[in-house]
């Protein structure tokens, strides 16, 4: 049970803190009416994270 709790807390620690970039990408995806309009933001963020 201790390992489960440790793993659960670790997962929450990795998922919960949303950075500014993640919030921006999420907002653009929610605001844009089609996937094609949100795609440039997603590609740009992906390239920046890769570099």
N, CA, C, O and CB atoms as a CASP TS submission, in Angstrom:
PFRMAT TS
TARGET T0000
AUTHOR 0000-0000-0000
METHOD Language model
MODEL 1
PARENT N/A
ATOM      1  N   UNK     1       0.822  -1.190   0.000  1.00  0.00           N
ATOM      2  CA  UNK     1       0.000   0.000   0.000  1.00  0.00           C
ATOM      3  C   UNK     1       0.873   1.264   0.000  1.00  0.00           C
ATOM      4  O   UNK     1       0.514   2.276  -0.601  1.00  0.00           O
ATOM      5  CB  UNK     1      -0.939  -0.007   1.211  1.00  0.00           C
ATOM      6  N   UNK     2       2.005   1.189   0.672  1.00  0.00           N
ATOM      7  CA  UNK     2       2.903   2.345   0.728  1.00  0.00           C
ATOM      8  C   UNK     2       3.439   2.694  -0.660  1.00  0.00           C
ATOM      9  O   UNK     2       3.569   3.869  -1.002  1.00  0.00           O
ATOM     10  CB  UNK     2       4.070   2.069   1.689  1.00  0.00           C
ATOM     11  N   UNK     3       3.750   1.665  -1.460  1.00  0.00           N
ATOM     12  CA  UNK     3       4.247   1.912  -2.814  1.00  0.00           C
ATOM     13  C   UNK     3       3.166   2.549  -3.679  1.00  0.00           C
ATOM     14  O   UNK     3       3.460   3.415  -4.503  1.00  0.00           O
ATOM     15  CB  UNK     3       4.736   0.603  -3.455  1.00  0.00           C
ATOM     16  N   UNK     4       1.920   2.126  -3.497  1.00  0.00           N
ATOM     17  CA  UNK     4       0.811   2.714  -4.260  1.00  0.00           C
ATOM     18  C   UNK     4       0.652   4.187  -3.929  1.00  0.00           C
ATOM     19  O   UNK     4       0.509   5.015  -4.829  1.00  0.00           O
ATOM     20  CB  UNK     4      -0.501   1.968  -3.975  1.00  0.00           C
ATOM     21  N   UNK     5       0.678   4.516  -2.657  1.00  0.00           N
ATOM     22  CA  UNK     5       0.520   5.920  -2.235  1.00  0.00           C
ATOM     23  C   UNK     5       1.676   6.763  -2.766  1.00  0.00           C
ATOM     24  O   UNK     5       1.466   7.878  -3.245  1.00  0.00           O
ATOM     25  CB  UNK     5       0.446   6.026  -0.684  1.00  0.00           C
ATOM     26  N   UNK     6       2.883   6.239  -2.683  1.00  0.00           N
ATOM     27  CA  UNK     6       4.046   6.964  -3.190  1.00  0.00           C
ATOM     28  C   UNK     6       3.914   7.201  -4.699  1.00  0.00           C
ATOM     29  O   UNK     6       4.167   8.308  -5.176  1.00  0.00           O
ATOM     30  CB  UNK     6       5.344   6.187  -2.878  1.00  0.00           C
ATOM     31  N   UNK     7       3.529   6.189  -5.433  1.00  0.00           N
ATOM     32  CA  UNK     7       3.347   6.333  -6.880  1.00  0.00           C
ATOM     33  C   UNK     7       2.235   7.295  -7.231  1.00  0.00           C
ATOM     34  O   UNK     7       2.361   8.071  -8.179  1.00  0.00           O
ATOM     35  CB  UNK     7       3.063   4.995  -7.502  1.00  0.00           C
ATOM     36  N   UNK     8       1.144   7.256  -6.478  1.00  0.00           N
ATOM     37  CA  UNK     8       0.023   8.157  -6.724  1.00  0.00           C
ATOM     38  C   UNK     8       0.426   9.611  -6.476  1.00  0.00           C
ATOM     39  O   UNK     8       0.092  10.492  -7.269  1.00  0.00           O
ATOM     40  CB  UNK     8      -1.169   7.779  -5.836  1.00  0.00           C
ATOM     41  N   UNK     9       1.132   9.858  -5.394  1.00  0.00           N
ATOM     42  CA  UNK     9       1.584  11.226  -5.100  1.00  0.00           C
ATOM     43  C   UNK     9       2.602  11.706  -6.131  1.00  0.00           C
ATOM     44  O   UNK     9       2.601  12.881  -6.499  1.00  0.00           O
ATOM     45  CB  UNK     9       2.194  11.296  -3.690  1.00  0.00           C
ATOM     46  N   UNK    10       3.453  10.825  -6.591  1.00  0.00           N
ATOM     47  CA  UNK    10       4.418  11.184  -7.630  1.00  0.00           C
ATOM     48  C   UNK    10       3.701  11.539  -8.927  1.00  0.00           C
ATOM     49  O   UNK    10       4.063  12.510  -9.591  1.00  0.00           O
ATOM     50  CB  UNK    10       5.411  10.033  -7.869  1.00  0.00           C
ATOM     51  N   UNK    11       2.694  10.763  -9.286  1.00  0.00           N
ATOM     52  CA  UNK    11       1.923  11.053 -10.502  1.00  0.00           C
ATOM     53  C   UNK    11       1.213  12.397 -10.389  1.00  0.00           C
ATOM     54  O   UNK    11       1.203  13.169 -11.347  1.00  0.00           O
ATOM     55  CB  UNK    11       0.898   9.938 -10.769  1.00  0.00           C
ATOM     56  N   UNK    12       0.625  12.683  -9.246  1.00  0.00           N
ATOM     57  CA  UNK    12      -0.026  13.982  -9.054  1.00  0.00           C
ATOM     58  C   UNK    12       0.976  15.119  -9.141  1.00  0.00           C
ATOM     59  O   UNK    12       0.676  16.173  -9.702  1.00  0.00           O
ATOM     60  CB  UNK    12      -0.744  14.025  -7.708  1.00  0.00           C
ATOM     61  N   UNK    13       2.158  14.913  -8.592  1.00  0.00           N
ATOM     62  CA  UNK    13       3.190  15.939  -8.641  1.00  0.00           C
ATOM     63  C   UNK    13       3.667  16.228 -10.045  1.00  0.00           C
ATOM     64  O   UNK    13       4.093  17.345 -10.338  1.00  0.00           O
ATOM     65  CB  UNK    13       4.350  15.535  -7.797  1.00  0.00           C
ATOM     66  N   UNK    14       3.603  15.240 -10.917  1.00  0.00           N
ATOM     67  CA  UNK    14       4.027  15.450 -12.302  1.00  0.00           C
ATOM     68  C   UNK    14       2.911  16.007 -13.176  1.00  0.00           C
ATOM     69  O   UNK    14       3.187  16.694 -14.160  1.00  0.00           O
ATOM     70  CB  UNK    14       4.528  14.153 -12.891  1.00  0.00           C
ATOM     71  N   UNK    15       1.666  15.728 -12.838  1.00  0.00           N
ATOM     72  CA  UNK    15       0.545  16.125 -13.678  1.00  0.00           C
ATOM     73  C   UNK    15      -0.037  17.473 -13.277  1.00  0.00           C
ATOM     74  O   UNK    15      -0.363  18.280 -14.147  1.00  0.00           O
ATOM     75  CB  UNK    15      -0.529  15.075 -13.626  1.00  0.00           C
ATOM     76  N   UNK    16      -0.175  17.733 -11.996  1.00  0.00           N
ATOM     77  CA  UNK    16      -0.886  18.920 -11.533  1.00  0.00           C
ATOM     78  C   UNK    16      -0.235  20.255 -11.881  1.00  0.00           C
ATOM     79  O   UNK    16      -0.951  21.167 -12.296  1.00  0.00           O
ATOM     80  CB  UNK    16      -1.041  18.842 -10.078  1.00  0.00           C
ATOM     81  N   UNK    17       1.061  20.423 -11.739  1.00  0.00           N
ATOM     82  CA  UNK    17       1.609  21.753 -12.006  1.00  0.00           C
ATOM     83  C   UNK    17       1.619  22.058 -13.501  1.00  0.00           C
ATOM     84  O   UNK    17       2.481  21.579 -14.238  1.00  0.00           O
ATOM     85  CB  UNK    17       3.026  21.869 -11.440  1.00  0.00           C
ATOM     86  N   UNK    18       0.664  22.848 -13.932  1.00  0.00           N
ATOM     87  CA  UNK    18       0.599  23.233 -15.336  1.00  0.00           C
ATOM     88  C   UNK    18       1.444  24.473 -15.560  1.00  0.00           C
ATOM     89  O   UNK    18       1.273  25.479 -14.871  1.00  0.00           O
ATOM     90  CB  UNK    18      -0.857  23.481 -15.775  1.00  0.00           C
ATOM     91  N   UNK    19       2.334  24.406 -16.499  1.00  0.00           N
ATOM     92  CA  UNK    19       3.152  25.560 -16.826  1.00  0.00           C
ATOM     93  C   UNK    19       2.378  26.539 -17.684  1.00  0.00           C
ATOM     94  O   UNK    19       1.283  26.243 -18.163  1.00  0.00           O
ATOM     95  CB  UNK    19       4.427  25.129 -17.535  1.00  0.00           C
ATOM     96  N   UNK    20       2.958  27.697 -17.868  1.00  0.00           N
ATOM     97  CA  UNK    20       2.317  28.747 -18.658  1.00  0.00           C
ATOM     98  C   UNK    20       2.096  28.278 -20.096  1.00  0.00           C
ATOM     99  O   UNK    20       1.043  28.533 -20.680  1.00  0.00           O
ATOM    100  CB  UNK    20       3.169  30.032 -18.640  1.00  0.00           C
ATOM    101  N   UNK    21       3.080  27.602 -20.656  1.00  0.00           N
ATOM    102  CA  UNK    21       2.953  27.126 -22.029  1.00  0.00           C
ATOM    103  C   UNK    21       1.827  26.108 -22.152  1.00  0.00           C
ATOM    104  O   UNK    21       1.062  26.153 -23.116  1.00  0.00           O
ATOM    105  CB  UNK    21       4.271  26.514 -22.505  1.00  0.00           C
ATOM    106  N   UNK    22       1.711  25.198 -21.200  1.00  0.00           N
ATOM    107  CA  UNK    22       0.662  24.186 -21.253  1.00  0.00           C
ATOM    108  C   UNK    22      -0.719  24.812 -21.140  1.00  0.00           C
ATOM    109  O   UNK    22      -1.650  24.394 -21.828  1.00  0.00           O
ATOM    110  CB  UNK    22       0.861  23.160 -20.146  1.00  0.00           C
ATOM    111  N   UNK    23      -0.858  25.805 -20.281  1.00  0.00           N
ATOM    112  CA  UNK    23      -2.140  26.483 -20.137  1.00  0.00           C
ATOM    113  C   UNK    23      -2.491  27.222 -21.423  1.00  0.00           C
ATOM    114  O   UNK    23      -3.646  27.212 -21.850  1.00  0.00           O
ATOM    115  CB  UNK    23      -2.109  27.460 -18.946  1.00  0.00           C
ATOM    116  N   UNK    24      -1.495  27.868 -22.046  1.00  0.00           N
ATOM    117  CA  UNK    24      -1.732  28.574 -23.304  1.00  0.00           C
ATOM    118  C   UNK    24      -2.184  27.616 -24.402  1.00  0.00           C
ATOM    119  O   UNK    24      -3.146  27.896 -25.117  1.00  0.00           O
ATOM    120  CB  UNK    24      -0.468  29.314 -23.743  1.00  0.00           C
ATOM    121  N   UNK    25      -1.494  26.494 -24.533  1.00  0.00           N
ATOM    122  CA  UNK    25      -1.856  25.509 -25.560  1.00  0.00           C
ATOM    123  C   UNK    25      -3.252  24.953 -25.286  1.00  0.00           C
ATOM    124  O   UNK    25      -4.043  24.786 -26.214  1.00  0.00           O
ATOM    125  CB  UNK    25      -0.817  24.357 -25.608  1.00  0.00           C
ATOM    126  N   UNK    26      -3.558  24.667 -24.036  1.00  0.00           N
ATOM    127  CA  UNK    26      -4.888  24.170 -23.685  1.00  0.00           C
ATOM    128  C   UNK    26      -5.964  25.197 -24.022  1.00  0.00           C
ATOM    129  O   UNK    26      -7.002  24.844 -24.580  1.00  0.00           O
ATOM    130  CB  UNK    26      -4.949  23.814 -22.196  1.00  0.00           C
ATOM    131  N   UNK    27      -5.728  26.453 -23.692  1.00  0.00           N
ATOM    132  CA  UNK    27      -6.705  27.507 -23.994  1.00  0.00           C
ATOM    133  C   UNK    27      -6.905  27.671 -25.495  1.00  0.00           C
ATOM    134  O   UNK    27      -8.034  27.853 -25.951  1.00  0.00           O
ATOM    135  CB  UNK    27      -6.258  28.836 -23.384  1.00  0.00           C
ATOM    136  N   UNK    28      -5.837  27.609 -26.257  1.00  0.00           N
ATOM    137  CA  UNK    28      -5.970  27.731 -27.707  1.00  0.00           C
ATOM    138  C   UNK    28      -6.772  26.562 -28.279  1.00  0.00           C
ATOM    139  O   UNK    28      -7.587  26.742 -29.185  1.00  0.00           O
ATOM    140  CB  UNK    28      -4.584  27.799 -28.369  1.00  0.00           C
ATOM    141  N   UNK    29      -6.539  25.391 -27.754  1.00  0.00           N
ATOM    142  CA  UNK    29      -7.299  24.231 -28.210  1.00  0.00           C
ATOM    143  C   UNK    29      -8.770  24.337 -27.858  1.00  0.00           C
ATOM    144  O   UNK    29      -9.629  23.880 -28.613  1.00  0.00           O
ATOM    145  CB  UNK    29      -6.726  22.968 -27.616  1.00  0.00           C
ATOM    146  N   UNK    30      -9.065  24.940 -26.715  1.00  0.00           N
ATOM    147  CA  UNK    30     -10.457  25.078 -26.289  1.00  0.00           C
ATOM    148  C   UNK    30     -11.163  26.212 -27.023  1.00  0.00           C
ATOM    149  O   UNK    30     -12.368  26.136 -27.265  1.00  0.00           O
ATOM    150  CB  UNK    30     -10.526  25.314 -24.789  1.00  0.00           C
ATOM    151  N   UNK    31     -10.429  27.259 -27.377  1.00  0.00           N
ATOM    152  CA  UNK    31     -11.040  28.446 -27.999  1.00  0.00           C
ATOM    153  C   UNK    31     -11.257  28.253 -29.504  1.00  0.00           C
ATOM    154  O   UNK    31     -12.281  28.673 -30.044  1.00  0.00           O
ATOM    155  CB  UNK    31     -10.158  29.680 -27.757  1.00  0.00           C
ATOM    156  N   UNK    32     -10.304  27.625 -30.169  1.00  0.00           N
ATOM    157  CA  UNK    32     -10.367  27.506 -31.629  1.00  0.00           C
ATOM    158  C   UNK    32     -11.491  26.562 -32.046  1.00  0.00           C
ATOM    159  O   UNK    32     -11.680  25.504 -31.445  1.00  0.00           O
ATOM    160  CB  UNK    32      -9.021  27.007 -32.190  1.00  0.00           C
ATOM    161  N   UNK    33     -12.232  26.952 -33.074  1.00  0.00           N
ATOM    162  CA  UNK    33     -13.371  26.118 -33.493  1.00  0.00           C
ATOM    163  C   UNK    33     -12.974  24.832 -34.220  1.00  0.00           C
ATOM    164  O   UNK    33     -13.722  23.854 -34.198  1.00  0.00           O
ATOM    165  CB  UNK    33     -14.271  26.919 -34.385  1.00  0.00           C
ATOM    166  N   UNK    34     -11.816  24.825 -34.855  1.00  0.00           N
ATOM    167  CA  UNK    34     -11.400  23.622 -35.579  1.00  0.00           C
ATOM    168  C   UNK    34      -9.978  23.237 -35.165  1.00  0.00           C
ATOM    169  O   UNK    34      -9.221  24.052 -34.639  1.00  0.00           O
ATOM    170  CB  UNK    34     -11.480  23.847 -37.117  1.00  0.00           C
ATOM    171  N   UNK    35      -9.647  21.997 -35.412  1.00  0.00           N
ATOM    172  CA  UNK    35      -8.316  21.487 -35.077  1.00  0.00           C
ATOM    173  C   UNK    35      -7.243  22.178 -35.911  1.00  0.00           C
ATOM    174  O   UNK    35      -6.137  22.417 -35.426  1.00  0.00           O
ATOM    175  CB  UNK    35      -8.253  19.968 -35.292  1.00  0.00           C
ATOM    176  N   UNK    36      -7.565  22.500 -37.159  1.00  0.00           N
ATOM    177  CA  UNK    36      -6.583  23.129 -38.048  1.00  0.00           C
ATOM    178  C   UNK    36      -6.112  24.479 -37.523  1.00  0.00           C
ATOM    179  O   UNK    36      -4.963  24.862 -37.740  1.00  0.00           O
ATOM    180  CB  UNK    36      -7.173  23.301 -39.437  1.00  0.00           C
ATOM    181  N   UNK    37      -6.990  25.203 -36.834  1.00  0.00           N
ATOM    182  CA  UNK    37      -6.606  26.518 -36.309  1.00  0.00           C
ATOM    183  C   UNK    37      -5.766  26.394 -35.044  1.00  0.00           C
ATOM    184  O   UNK    37      -5.009  27.311 -34.726  1.00  0.00           O
ATOM    185  CB  UNK    37      -7.850  27.358 -36.022  1.00  0.00           C
ATOM    186  N   UNK    38      -5.874  25.306 -34.326  1.00  0.00           N
ATOM    187  CA  UNK    38      -5.074  25.098 -33.121  1.00  0.00           C
ATOM    188  C   UNK    38      -3.756  24.395 -33.428  1.00  0.00           C
ATOM    189  O   UNK    38      -2.861  24.362 -32.583  1.00  0.00           O
ATOM    190  CB  UNK    38      -5.863  24.291 -32.102  1.00  0.00           C
ATOM    191  N   UNK    39      -3.628  23.842 -34.610  1.00  0.00           N
ATOM    192  CA  UNK    39      -2.434  23.077 -34.974  1.00  0.00           C
ATOM    193  C   UNK    39      -1.144  23.892 -34.953  1.00  0.00           C
ATOM    194  O   UNK    39      -0.137  23.373 -34.471  1.00  0.00           O
ATOM    195  CB  UNK    39      -2.617  22.489 -36.334  1.00  0.00           C
ATOM    196  N   UNK    40      -1.103  25.137 -35.445  1.00  0.00           N
ATOM    197  CA  UNK    40       0.165  25.899 -35.389  1.00  0.00           C
ATOM    198  C   UNK    40       0.698  26.092 -33.971  1.00  0.00           C
ATOM    199  O   UNK    40       1.907  26.039 -33.746  1.00  0.00           O
ATOM    200  CB  UNK    40      -0.025  27.258 -36.031  1.00  0.00           C
ATOM    201  N   UNK    41      -0.196  26.313 -33.029  1.00  0.00           N
ATOM    202  CA  UNK    41       0.232  26.475 -31.632  1.00  0.00           C
ATOM    203  C   UNK    41       0.817  25.173 -31.122  1.00  0.00           C
ATOM    204  O   UNK    41       1.846  25.177 -30.445  1.00  0.00           O
ATOM    205  CB  UNK    41      -0.950  26.923 -30.735  1.00  0.00           C
ATOM    206  N   UNK    42       0.182  24.074 -31.433  1.00  0.00           N
ATOM    207  CA  UNK    42       0.654  22.768 -30.981  1.00  0.00           C
ATOM    208  C   UNK    42       2.011  22.431 -31.591  1.00  0.00           C
ATOM    209  O   UNK    42       2.902  21.947 -30.893  1.00  0.00           O
ATOM    210  CB  UNK    42      -0.365  21.683 -31.333  1.00  0.00           C
ATOM    211  N   UNK    43       2.170  22.680 -32.871  1.00  0.00           N
ATOM    212  CA  UNK    43       3.436  22.379 -33.545  1.00  0.00           C
ATOM    213  C   UNK    43       4.560  23.259 -32.997  1.00  0.00           C
ATOM    214  O   UNK    43       5.662  22.774 -32.740  1.00  0.00           O
ATOM    215  CB  UNK    43       3.300  22.577 -35.071  1.00  0.00           C
ATOM    216  N   UNK    44       4.280  24.551 -32.819  1.00  0.00           N
ATOM    217  CA  UNK    44       5.286  25.465 -32.285  1.00  0.00           C
ATOM    218  C   UNK    44       5.730  25.056 -30.880  1.00  0.00           C
ATOM    219  O   UNK    44       6.924  25.055 -30.578  1.00  0.00           O
ATOM    220  CB  UNK    44       4.743  26.891 -32.266  1.00  0.00           C
ATOM    221  N   UNK    45       4.775  24.712 -30.029  1.00  0.00           N
ATOM    222  CA  UNK    45       5.105  24.282 -28.669  1.00  0.00           C
ATOM    223  C   UNK    45       5.905  22.983 -28.696  1.00  0.00           C
ATOM    224  O   UNK    45       6.831  22.808 -27.904  1.00  0.00           O
ATOM    225  CB  UNK    45       3.823  24.101 -27.832  1.00  0.00           C
ATOM    226  N   UNK    46       5.554  22.075 -29.598  1.00  0.00           N
ATOM    227  CA  UNK    46       6.278  20.804 -29.699  1.00  0.00           C
ATOM    228  C   UNK    46       7.724  21.028 -30.138  1.00  0.00           C
ATOM    229  O   UNK    46       8.649  20.423 -29.596  1.00  0.00           O
ATOM    230  CB  UNK    46       5.568  19.860 -30.685  1.00  0.00           C
ATOM    231  N   UNK    47       7.905  21.900 -31.120  1.00  0.00           N
ATOM    232  CA  UNK    47       9.266  22.192 -31.606  1.00  0.00           C
ATOM    233  C   UNK    47      10.091  22.862 -30.517  1.00  0.00           C
ATOM    234  O   UNK    47      11.258  22.519 -30.330  1.00  0.00           O
ATOM    235  CB  UNK    47       9.218  23.093 -32.863  1.00  0.00           C
ATOM    236  N   UNK    48       9.510  23.801 -29.804  1.00  0.00           N
ATOM    237  CA  UNK    48      10.231  24.486 -28.714  1.00  0.00           C
ATOM    238  C   UNK    48      10.611  23.506 -27.610  1.00  0.00           C
ATOM    239  O   UNK    48      11.711  23.591 -27.064  1.00  0.00           O
ATOM    240  CB  UNK    48       9.373  25.627 -28.127  1.00  0.00           C
ATOM    241  N   UNK    49       9.724  22.581 -27.276  1.00  0.00           N
ATOM    242  CA  UNK    49      10.043  21.591 -26.243  1.00  0.00           C
ATOM    243  C   UNK    49      11.127  20.633 -26.710  1.00  0.00           C
ATOM    244  O   UNK    49      11.962  20.201 -25.915  1.00  0.00           O
ATOM    245  CB  UNK    49       8.792  20.808 -25.851  1.00  0.00           C
ATOM    246  N   UNK    50      11.117  20.302 -27.985  1.00  0.00           N
ATOM    247  CA  UNK    50      12.123  19.379 -28.527  1.00  0.00           C
ATOM    248  C   UNK    50      13.505  20.009 -28.538  1.00  0.00           C
ATOM    249  O   UNK    50      14.497  19.370 -28.188  1.00  0.00           O
ATOM    250  CB  UNK    50      11.741  18.944 -29.942  1.00  0.00           C
ATOM    251  N   UNK    51      13.556  21.266 -28.942  1.00  0.00           N
ATOM    252  CA  UNK    51      14.856  21.965 -29.005  1.00  0.00           C
ATOM    253  C   UNK    51      15.356  22.212 -27.601  1.00  0.00           C
ATOM    254  O   UNK    51      16.430  22.786 -27.420  1.00  0.00           O
ATOM    255  CB  UNK    51      14.742  23.311 -29.782  1.00  0.00           C
TER
END
